[in-house]
């Protein structure tokens, strides 16, 4: 009976080690999902547009999330995976924001900021200008 008990312990030990490794990996992934991904200060805040086609809609960006809102009740929030920024010839900056919801596919949105006062944002290939709610926003350095 002792031999059988030793075999049972030997069989359980690798399973416990595997469970511990999986738990540690899950905690590590959770920690990185909430990490600051160096989102440029020019993007941070809540953005709205005066264009009547987008009445009630907003875009909100924090150091960890991006949220698209159609109105107060319809909001989609995503975790930011990373941001690539590139200066453009006209003085604006192109920001490619990579984001995802849960373990879904990574998506991206391309946003342009410029050095206007108050700060302005535009979805690439769209003409509508989005302004920082409150008109101020975070000061930009070099359009970033």
C-alpha positions as CSV (number, residue, x, y, z in Angstrom):
1,X,0.0,0.0,0.0
2,X,2.9,2.3,0.6
3,X,4.2,1.9,-3.0
4,X,0.7,2.8,-4.3
5,X,0.6,6.0,-2.1
6,X,4.1,7.0,-3.3
7,X,3.0,6.6,-6.9
8,X,-0.1,8.7,-6.3
9,X,2.0,11.5,-4.7
10,X,4.4,11.3,-7.7
11,X,1.5,11.7,-10.1
12,X,-0.1,14.6,-8.2
13,X,3.1,16.6,-7.8
14,X,3.5,17.5,-11.6
15,X,-0.2,18.5,-11.7
16,X,0.2,20.9,-8.8
17,X,3.3,22.4,-10.4
18,X,1.4,22.8,-13.7
19,X,-1.5,24.5,-11.9
20,X,0.9,26.8,-10.1
21,X,2.6,27.8,-13.4
22,X,-0.8,28.4,-15.1
23,X,-2.0,30.6,-12.3
24,X,1.3,32.6,-12.3
25,X,1.0,33.0,-16.1
26,X,-2.6,34.2,-15.8
27,X,-1.7,36.7,-13.2
28,X,1.2,38.0,-15.3
29,X,-1.1,38.4,-18.3
30,X,-3.6,40.3,-16.2
31,X,-0.9,42.6,-15.0
32,X,0.2,43.5,-18.5
33,X,-3.3,44.0,-19.7
34,X,-3.7,46.9,-17.3
35,X,-0.2,48.4,-17.9
36,X,0.4,51.9,-19.2
37,X,1.3,51.5,-22.9
38,X,2.9,54.9,-23.3
39,X,-0.2,56.6,-24.7
40,X,0.8,60.1,-25.8
41,X,-0.6,62.8,-23.6
42,X,-2.1,64.5,-26.7
43,X,-4.6,61.6,-27.0
44,X,-5.7,61.4,-23.4
45,X,-9.2,62.6,-22.4
46,X,-12.7,62.7,-23.8
47,X,-13.2,63.9,-27.4
48,X,-16.4,65.1,-29.1
49,X,-17.3,66.7,-32.4
50,X,-19.8,69.4,-33.4
51,X,-20.6,67.4,-36.6
52,X,-24.4,66.7,-36.3
53,X,-23.9,63.2,-37.9
54,X,-22.0,62.2,-34.7
55,X,-24.2,64.0,-32.1
56,X,-23.9,62.3,-28.7
57,X,-20.9,60.3,-29.7
58,X,-17.5,60.5,-28.0
59,X,-14.1,59.0,-27.9
60,X,-12.4,58.6,-24.5
61,X,-8.8,57.6,-24.0
62,X,-6.9,56.8,-20.8
63,X,-3.4,55.4,-20.4
64,X,-4.9,51.9,-20.4
65,X,-8.2,52.0,-22.3
66,X,-10.0,53.4,-25.4
67,X,-13.8,53.9,-25.3
68,X,-16.2,54.5,-28.2
69,X,-19.5,55.9,-27.1
70,X,-22.6,56.3,-29.2
71,X,-24.5,57.8,-26.3
72,X,-24.6,57.5,-22.5
73,X,-26.0,54.0,-22.6
74,X,-24.0,52.5,-25.6
75,X,-20.3,52.4,-24.8
76,X,-17.6,49.9,-25.9
77,X,-14.4,49.9,-23.9
78,X,-11.2,48.2,-24.9
79,X,-7.7,47.6,-23.5
80,X,-5.0,49.4,-25.3
81,X,-2.2,47.0,-26.4
82,X,0.1,49.7,-27.8
83,X,0.4,53.0,-29.6
84,X,2.7,53.9,-32.5
85,X,3.2,57.6,-33.3
86,X,4.7,59.1,-36.4
87,X,5.2,62.8,-37.2
88,X,3.7,63.9,-40.5
89,X,4.9,66.6,-42.9
90,X,2.2,69.1,-42.1
91,X,3.1,69.2,-38.4
92,X,0.4,66.8,-37.3
93,X,1.1,63.4,-35.7
94,X,-0.4,60.1,-36.8
95,X,-1.2,57.7,-33.9
96,X,-2.0,54.1,-34.5
97,X,-3.8,52.8,-31.4
98,X,-3.9,48.9,-31.1
99,X,-6.6,47.7,-28.8
100,X,-8.6,44.6,-27.9
101,X,-11.6,43.4,-25.8
102,X,-10.7,40.5,-23.6
103,X,-8.9,37.8,-25.5
104,X,-10.5,38.9,-28.8
105,X,-8.5,40.0,-31.9
106,X,-6.3,43.1,-31.9
107,X,-8.0,46.0,-33.7
108,X,-6.6,49.4,-34.5
109,X,-7.7,53.0,-35.1
110,X,-5.6,55.6,-36.8
111,X,-5.9,59.1,-35.3
112,X,-4.2,62.4,-36.2
113,X,-3.5,65.2,-33.7
114,X,-2.1,68.6,-34.5
115,X,-0.8,71.6,-32.5
116,X,-4.1,73.6,-32.6
117,X,-5.2,75.5,-29.6
118,X,-7.5,74.0,-28.3
119,X,-6.2,70.5,-29.2
120,X,-7.8,68.8,-32.2
121,X,-8.1,65.2,-33.2
122,X,-9.2,63.6,-36.5
123,X,-9.8,60.0,-37.5
124,X,-7.5,59.3,-40.4
125,X,-9.4,59.6,-43.8
126,X,-12.2,61.6,-42.1
127,X,-12.8,65.4,-42.3
128,X,-14.6,65.8,-39.0
129,X,-12.6,67.6,-36.3
130,X,-12.9,66.2,-32.7
131,X,-12.1,68.6,-29.9
132,X,-11.0,67.8,-26.3
133,X,-14.0,68.1,-24.0
134,X,-13.7,71.3,-22.1
135,X,-11.6,72.8,-24.9
136,X,-8.4,72.5,-23.0
137,X,-6.9,69.1,-23.0
138,X,-3.4,68.1,-22.2
139,X,-0.7,70.3,-23.8
140,X,0.9,68.8,-26.8
141,X,4.6,68.8,-27.5
142,X,5.5,68.7,-31.2
143,X,2.0,67.6,-32.1
144,X,2.3,64.3,-30.2
